[in-house]
Amino acid sequence: YSPYYPGNYYNNARCTWEIIANTGYNIRLRFEYFSTEKNFDGLLIYDGPIYDQVLRKVLTGTYANLLDIDSYSNRMF
């Protein structure tokens, strides 16, 4: 959840969640529905450890269809 969920979050909020799977496994993020204020709020998804990451996807606006994002490594944030 974002800060203060289900209420509003503060301006310029920045949250980071790191997901780590066991070595040899990958991660799949599955979004059934996603909604932010387009071009003002969003989600950046990185693959790899924080010190050596690759930007995989930027989500902003509304996505109503199933969306999967798979990692190439055992870490995402």
Disulfide bonds with the S-S distance in Angstrom:
none
